[in-house]
């Protein structure tokens, strides 16, 4: 049965491009003459605004750690950047524990942590010592806003029911909670009851069960975005952004749930097995949510790519399945490897066909997760369409779920 692993917290990189980055620090300090005047600059003399720009340009934690040790002028600002977003993924327990100890013994560092991602080390269950240190770290990170607790890749998601006590006495108020490690059952209810500011809740997109009481009012009154299996979405919430999956044929019968969000839903990421005929699914969605603005359909991984429908069957030449959308701005269709037999020419034809079928579309991306992609874009509604070929495309590249 096809499933997809939960992704870590991340903002989707819009495929249309980003604002150009500032010049690199190396470029700014490179000598423009033989005297090398810039190389003699004392870091202590730099104003805080320049130090902040330098730290914002640094992408890796090792360099930020070096900057912390450069001078007192860099210490506070670089340390703030170093601890503001902490991602502890694909690391052994010995590399995660030092962070727990650092924030537990230095309250000023703990106060700087706003985003934390922890991937639990491999094993049947969380070790008791690891759980205790983790719990202590969570209690002192009082300003935490984004928290992701992930299971290991290829591990069975959302199964731990014995260590939810690590959330006891936590004082932070989250806006985003990503969880693929703990079971979304009754034992999480006390923790979620205290998260009145939570707006984004992300579970595993496979067959993970979410207990219905988790969505029951007054719990999480500000929730607007949910990622989880379609059978466990709550129709009682005015959701604005949804990421879900259709895994088996019986899931088609659950599609009418989107009608409950027709007045509020702006963004939908749909992960689907190709044997469920994506064009027909999109036709139903367009009738249920005609005011949708951002729509992504991504093929779920399959153990036998030869059994996929391919691009021609997934996006038929007569795209009536999109005509009911009245405000759609972005659309993306992503295939798995092996299902695009006709190459880049078919990607271009499909992108243009979809763009022409829906005049409100500003960006259309049709691509392959392991090969290439094509983007059709227009600057104004009903304007001329331009085609751009690109590299392989992923869900993160086109998703508006995190925007």
ABEGO torsion letter per residue (X at the ends): XBBBBBBBBBBBBBAAEBBBBBBBAAAAABBABAAGAAAABBAAABBAAAAAAAAAABABAAAAAAAAAABAAAAAAAAAAAAABBBBBGBBAAAAAAAAAAAAABAAAAAABABBBBBBBBEABBBAAAAAAAAAAAAABAABABBBBBBBBGBBBGABAAAAAAABGBABBBABBBBAABBBBAAAAAAAAABAABABBBBBABABBBBAAAABOABGAABABBBBBAAABBAABBBABBBBBBABAAAAAAAAAAAAAAAABABBBBBBBAAAGAAAAAAAAAAABAABABBBBBBBBBABAAABAEAAAABBABBAAAAABAABABBBBBBBBGABAAEAAAAAAAAAAAAAABAABABBBBBBAABBBBBBBBABBGBBBBBBBBBBBBAAAABAAAX
